[in-house]
């Protein structure tokens, strides 16, 4: 495991007046880099060849004095690799360290790179707690469900085996071709579970191994909302930066059809619950106290179970449900890093706090700048 002594040693060779914010080219990279530029930091994106155009061309930093009189774009440097996992190669790490890079991890980083190598071989300071990220995976011991329970946060009922199904459930199973993507399906009985899982196995959409590792959880009927937080170790406070919900293909398209068209497609339509984007939503003000309390309790649980706990952005993803004349919040997923939802800045909550909208990327850069100012940068890096 990369230790805090390792991080402090690396920082001794950094010029903290010329820091660079680094990202893997995908997920939330542009959000992070645009925020870093606002705080005067340089940016670098590590990109897989063939998937680099947004970073090496379209949003590359360049002079545009002939058009707008300003420098446009937010990606200063690009490091091309054959595959994303090559970021752990010594020569790539050396280039990042020469740029005085503080790396911002995202979902891409942990999907395409080996957990063990990131924890033990990636000798570039990471903003946040690198040992927490693997707990998003449902097959890890003491994972996100464990943390939610320790925090006293309501989660859906979990069924240990299909024979226990007594209500509508969501079976969270990963795709065969892309293990990080979802082949989730619903079922209301063990018979329906077997029918749908057998069909997916026959089409090779899933594997027996992935089905054995699947989580069977109660399907929550409510208004889905992602609560995007930021925890500042310097301020000792949890902030609600924004709220959003997901757009999923091809499920979104199906839901736009009238009921009679959905019925016609029932036998030949294969719903996909794959994220294609997010859109901003708001929650009514009377729920804000409860929402922020959930964020605070979750941070305390991570601090107790995995010191130093959450640093920076995280999200609790769930739904607001109405029961017996009152509302409650059920959380069924956790992001232990920056969520891939730049639209959260268009909800009003960061504005209530800072007097202006603050993106997640900008808030990360603000914390890094504060660490430099206070001489405490190492405290927010692992």
Residue pairs with C-beta under 8 A, 6 or more apart in sequence:
1 119
1 120
1 131
2 119
2 120
2 122
2 123
2 130
2 382
4 378
4 382
6 123
7 125
7 378
7 381
7 382
8 378
10 97
10 123
10 124
10 125
11 125
11 377
11 378
11 381
13 97
14 97
14 100
15 100
16 100
16 372
16 377
17 372
18 42
18 100
19 41
19 42
19 100
19 101
19 102
19 368
19 372
20 41
20 42
20 43
20 44
20 76
20 77
20 96
20 99
20 100
20 101
20 102
21 32
21 33
21 36
21 41
21 42
21 43
21 44
21 101
21 102
21 104
21 364
21 365
21 368
22 43
22 44
22 45
22 46
22 96
22 99
22 101
22 102
22 103
22 104
22 124
23 29
23 32
23 33
23 43
23 44
23 45
23 46
23 103
23 104
23 106
24 45
24 46
24 47
24 84
24 87
24 106
24 108
24 109
24 112
25 45
25 46
25 47
25 48
25 51
25 52
25 54
25 55
25 78
25 108
26 51
26 84
26 106
26 108
27 106
27 107
27 108
27 109
27 338
27 340
28 106
28 107
28 338
28 339
28 340
28 341
28 342
28 360
28 361
29 45
29 55
29 106
29 108
30 54
30 55
30 59
30 74
30 75
30 342
31 338
31 342
31 359
31 360
31 361
32 43
32 104
32 106
32 338
32 360
32 361
32 364
33 43
33 45
33 59
33 74
33 75
33 361
34 74
34 359
34 361
34 362
35 359
35 360
35 361
35 362
35 363
35 364
35 365
36 42
36 43
36 74
36 361
36 364
36 365
37 43
37 61
37 74
38 362
38 365
39 362
39 365
39 366
39 368
39 369
41 365
41 368
41 369
42 76
42 77
42 99
43 61
43 74
43 75
43 76
43 77
44 75
44 76
44 77
44 78
44 79
44 96
44 99
44 101
45 52
45 55
45 75
45 77
45 78
45 79
46 78
46 79
46 81
46 84
46 87
46 92
46 96
47 55
47 56
47 78
47 79
47 80
47 81
48 80
48 81
48 82
48 83
48 84
49 80
49 81
49 82
52 78
52 80
55 75
55 78
56 75
56 78
56 80
59 73
59 74
59 75
60 73
60 75
60 78
61 71
61 72
61 73
61 74
61 75
61 76
62 71
62 72
62 73
63 71
64 70
64 71
64 72
77 99
79 92
79 95
79 96
81 87
81 89
81 92
83 112
84 108
84 109
84 112
84 113
85 112
85 113
85 114
86 92
87 93
87 109
87 113
87 122
88 113
88 114
88 117
88 118
88 121
88 122
93 122
93 123
93 124
96 103
96 124
97 123
97 124
101 124
101 125
102 125
102 126
102 127
102 368
102 381
103 122
103 124
103 125
103 126
103 127
104 126
104 127
104 128
104 338
104 364
105 118
105 126
105 127
105 128
105 130
105 133
105 337
105 338
106 337
106 338
106 340
107 180
107 335
107 337
107 340
109 118
109 133
110 118
110 133
110 134
110 136
110 337
111 180
113 122
115 133
115 134
118 130
118 133
119 130
119 131
122 130
125 381
125 382
126 381
126 382
127 311
127 312
127 364
127 367
127 368
127 380
127 381
128 310
128 311
128 312
128 313
128 337
128 380
128 382
129 302
129 306
129 308
129 309
129 310
129 311
129 336
129 382
130 382
131 306
131 382
132 302
132 306
132 309
132 310
132 336
132 337
133 336
133 337
134 140
135 142
135 143
135 144
135 146
135 147
135 306
135 336
136 143
136 144
136 334
136 335
136 336
137 143
138 144
138 145
138 172
138 213
138 215
139 213
142 305
144 333
144 334
144 336
145 155
145 158
146 305
147 298
147 301
147 302
147 305
147 334
148 155
148 298
148 301
148 331
148 334
149 155
150 301
150 304
150 305
151 294
151 297
151 298
151 300
151 301
152 297
153 294
153 297
153 298
153 316
153 331
154 328
154 329
154 330
154 331
155 217
155 330
155 331
155 332
156 170
156 217
156 218
156 219
156 220
156 330
156 332
157 217
157 218
158 215
158 216
158 217
158 218
159 165
159 169
159 216
159 217
159 218
160 216
161 216
162 187
162 190
162 193
162 194
162 216
163 190
164 216
165 187
165 188
165 189
165 190
165 193
165 216
167 188
167 218
167 219
168 186
168 187
168 188
168 218
168 219
168 221
169 186
169 187
169 188
169 193
169 216
169 217
169 218
169 219
170 184
170 185
170 186
170 216
170 217
170 218
170 219
171 184
171 185
171 186
171 187
171 193
171 196
171 197
171 214
171 215
171 216
172 182
172 184
172 214
172 215
172 216
172 217
173 182
173 183
173 184
173 185
173 197
173 200
173 206
173 210
173 211
173 213
173 214
174 180
174 181
174 182
174 183
174 206
174 210
174 213
174 214
175 181
175 182
175 183
175 205
175 206
175 210
176 183
176 204
176 205
176 206
176 207
176 210
179 210
181 274
182 272
182 273
182 274
183 200
183 205
183 206
183 210
183 272
184 273
185 196
185 197
185 200
185 271
186 196
186 219
187 193
187 196
193 216
197 206
197 211
200 206
200 211
201 207
201 208
201 211
217 332
220 318
220 319
220 321
220 330
220 332
221 319
221 321
222 319
222 320
222 321
222 322
222 330
223 319
223 320
224 245
224 246
224 317
224 318
224 319
225 243
225 244
225 245
225 281
225 283
225 317
225 318
225 319
225 320
226 243
226 244
226 245
226 246
226 278
226 315
226 316
226 317
226 318
226 335
226 339
226 341
227 240
227 243
227 291
227 294
227 295
227 315
227 316
227 317
227 318
228 240
228 241
228 242
228 243
228 244
228 313
228 314
228 315
228 339
228 341
228 344
228 360
229 238
229 239
229 240
229 241
229 295
229 299
229 313
229 314
229 315
229 316
230 238
230 239
230 241
230 312
230 313
230 314
230 360
230 363
230 367
231 237
231 238
231 239
231 295
231 299
231 309
231 310
231 311
231 312
231 314
232 239
232 312
232 367
232 370
233 308
233 311
233 379
233 380
234 367
234 370
234 371
234 374
234 376
234 379
234 380
238 292
238 295
238 296
238 299
239 350
239 353
239 363
240 288
240 291
240 292
240 295
240 349
240 350
241 313
241 344
241 345
241 349
241 350
241 358
241 359
241 360
241 363
242 280
242 341
242 343
242 344
242 345
242 346
242 347
242 349
242 350
242 360
243 280
243 281
243 282
243 283
243 344
243 347
243 349
244 278
244 279
244 280
244 281
244 339
244 341
244 343
244 344
244 347
245 278
245 279
245 281
246 275
246 277
246 278
247 275
247 276
247 277
247 278
247 279
248 272
248 273
248 274
248 275
248 276
249 272
249 274
249 276
250 271
250 272
251 271
251 272
251 273
252 276
254 262
254 265
254 269
254 271
257 265
275 340
278 340
278 341
278 343
278 344
279 343
280 343
280 344
280 346
280 347
281 347
282 347
282 348
283 291
283 320
287 320
287 327
287 329
288 349
290 329
291 329
294 316
294 329
294 331
295 316
298 310
298 314
298 316
298 334
299 309
299 310
300 309
302 309
302 310
302 336
303 309
303 310
308 379
308 382
310 336
311 380
311 382
312 337
312 338
312 363
312 364
312 367
312 380
313 335
313 337
313 338
313 339
313 360
313 363
313 364
314 334
314 335
314 336
314 337
314 339
315 334
315 335
315 339
315 341
316 331
316 334
317 331
317 332
317 333
317 334
317 335
318 329
318 330
318 331
318 332
318 333
319 329
319 330
319 332
320 327
320 328
320 329
321 327
321 328
321 329
321 330
338 360
338 361
338 364
339 360
341 360
342 359
342 360
342 361
344 359
344 360
345 357
345 358
345 359
345 360
346 357
350 356
350 357
350 358
350 359
350 363
351 357
351 358
358 366
367 380
368 377
368 380
371 377
371 378
371 379
371 380
371 381
